[in-house]
Amino acid sequence: MTDDKVKNFRERRFTERFRIPDGLIYCRQLRKLNWFNSFKGPFILKDIASNSASFDCPQDIGLKKIVELKISSPHFQKEVTVKGQIIRRRELEESGEFIYVVQFTPFGEGPQYNTHLSRDDMRAFIKAMQANGNL
């Protein structure tokens, strides 16, 4: 991005994003049958918000794919598992890797939603990162 574009760039996100320096993410594309569909990773977690996450990945997953993510950090005891849709994809020319942004599906009841436990885990994860000074 040129300096002029940076000056004119407007932030479109409404939720606060946090950088997790040692955060990792595992990803798998959701399909009708997921028994043999293993998680790929770990990939570097770039940042996270209450409704989305971004990460580096050497593989081309594609846009609008529904994925399941496992998010972890050495500063949090358990993995946070959430589902979402890839809403943004950018290829890095120098490395050939991709940066993905996944918007989490809503929290609720039913298979198309993230569970309320996932929401609680995500809140606890962000709170733990803040308490450890990792944000």
C-alpha positions as CSV (number, residue, x, y, z in Angstrom):
1,M,0.0,0.0,0.0
2,T,1.4,3.4,-0.9
3,D,1.7,6.2,1.6
4,D,-1.3,8.0,0.0
5,K,-3.5,4.9,0.2
6,V,-2.5,4.4,3.9
7,K,-3.5,8.0,4.7
8,N,-6.9,7.6,3.0
9,F,-7.6,4.1,4.3
10,R,-10.6,3.9,6.6
11,E,-10.9,1.1,9.1
12,R,-14.1,-0.8,8.3
13,R,-14.1,-3.1,11.3
14,F,-16.3,-2.3,14.3
15,T,-14.8,-4.6,16.9
16,E,-11.4,-4.3,18.5
17,R,-8.8,-6.6,17.1
18,F,-6.0,-8.1,19.1
19,R,-2.6,-9.3,18.0
20,I,-1.6,-12.6,19.6
21,P,2.2,-12.8,19.2
22,D,2.4,-16.6,19.9
23,G,-1.1,-17.6,18.7
24,L,-1.6,-20.6,16.5
25,I,-4.5,-21.7,14.4
26,Y,-5.5,-25.0,12.9
27,C,-8.0,-25.0,10.0
28,R,-10.2,-27.4,8.1
29,Q,-12.8,-26.9,5.5
30,L,-16.2,-28.1,6.7
31,R,-17.9,-30.6,4.5
32,K,-21.0,-32.9,4.8
33,L,-18.7,-35.7,6.1
34,N,-15.8,-34.6,8.2
35,W,-14.5,-37.9,9.6
36,F,-11.5,-38.0,7.3
37,N,-11.2,-34.2,7.0
38,S,-8.3,-33.5,9.3
39,F,-7.1,-30.1,10.6
40,K,-4.2,-28.4,8.8
41,G,-1.7,-26.3,10.6
42,P,-0.4,-24.9,12.8
43,F,-0.6,-21.5,11.0
44,I,0.3,-18.2,12.5
45,L,-2.6,-16.3,14.0
46,K,-2.2,-12.7,13.0
47,D,-5.1,-11.1,15.0
48,I,-8.4,-12.0,16.6
49,A,-11.6,-10.2,17.5
50,S,-14.8,-11.4,19.1
51,N,-16.3,-12.1,15.7
52,S,-13.3,-12.9,13.4
53,A,-9.7,-14.0,13.1
54,S,-7.0,-13.6,10.5
55,F,-4.1,-16.0,9.8
56,D,-1.3,-16.8,7.4
57,C,-1.6,-20.0,5.4
58,P,0.6,-21.5,2.6
59,Q,-2.5,-23.2,1.1
60,D,-5.1,-21.7,-1.1
61,I,-8.4,-22.4,0.6
62,G,-10.5,-20.1,-1.4
63,L,-13.1,-17.4,-0.6
64,K,-16.6,-18.0,1.0
65,K,-15.6,-21.5,2.2
66,I,-17.0,-22.6,5.6
67,V,-14.2,-23.6,7.9
68,E,-13.7,-24.8,11.5
69,L,-10.8,-23.3,13.4
70,K,-8.9,-24.3,16.5
71,I,-7.2,-21.4,18.1
72,S,-4.5,-21.8,20.7
73,S,-1.8,-20.0,22.7
74,P,0.7,-21.3,25.3
75,H,-0.9,-18.7,27.7
76,F,-4.3,-20.4,27.6
77,Q,-5.0,-24.0,28.7
78,K,-7.4,-25.1,26.0
79,E,-8.1,-24.7,22.4
80,V,-11.0,-22.5,21.2
81,T,-13.0,-24.1,18.4
82,V,-15.1,-21.9,16.2
83,K,-16.8,-22.1,12.8
84,G,-16.8,-19.3,10.3
85,Q,-16.7,-18.2,6.6
86,I,-13.6,-17.0,4.8
87,I,-14.6,-13.4,3.8
88,R,-11.2,-12.1,2.7
89,R,-8.2,-13.6,1.1
90,R,-5.0,-11.9,0.0
91,E,-2.0,-13.5,-1.6
92,L,1.5,-12.4,-0.5
93,E,3.5,-12.0,-3.7
94,E,6.9,-12.4,-2.0
95,S,6.2,-15.7,-0.2
96,G,3.2,-17.1,-2.2
97,E,1.3,-17.5,1.1
98,F,-2.1,-16.3,1.8
99,I,-3.7,-14.2,4.5
100,Y,-7.2,-15.2,5.4
101,V,-9.9,-13.4,7.4
102,V,-12.6,-15.7,8.8
103,Q,-15.8,-14.2,10.1
104,F,-17.3,-16.4,12.8
105,T,-20.8,-17.7,12.3
106,P,-23.3,-16.5,14.9
107,F,-23.5,-18.2,18.3
108,G,-26.7,-20.2,18.9
109,E,-28.4,-23.6,18.8
110,G,-28.0,-26.0,15.9
111,P,-25.3,-27.3,13.6
112,Q,-24.9,-24.1,11.5
113,Y,-24.1,-22.1,14.6
114,N,-21.1,-21.8,17.0
115,T,-22.0,-23.1,20.4
116,H,-22.4,-20.8,23.4
117,L,-19.5,-22.7,25.0
118,S,-17.3,-21.5,22.0
119,R,-18.4,-17.9,22.7
120,D,-17.5,-18.2,26.3
121,D,-14.2,-19.9,25.4
122,M,-13.4,-17.0,23.0
123,R,-14.1,-14.4,25.7
124,A,-11.9,-16.2,28.2
125,F,-9.2,-16.6,25.6
126,I,-9.1,-12.8,24.8
127,K,-9.3,-12.0,28.6
128,A,-6.4,-14.4,29.3
129,M,-4.3,-12.8,26.6
130,Q,-5.0,-9.3,28.0
131,A,-4.1,-10.5,31.6
132,N,-0.8,-11.9,30.4
133,G,0.1,-8.7,28.6
134,N,0.0,-10.5,25.2
135,L,-2.4,-8.1,23.5
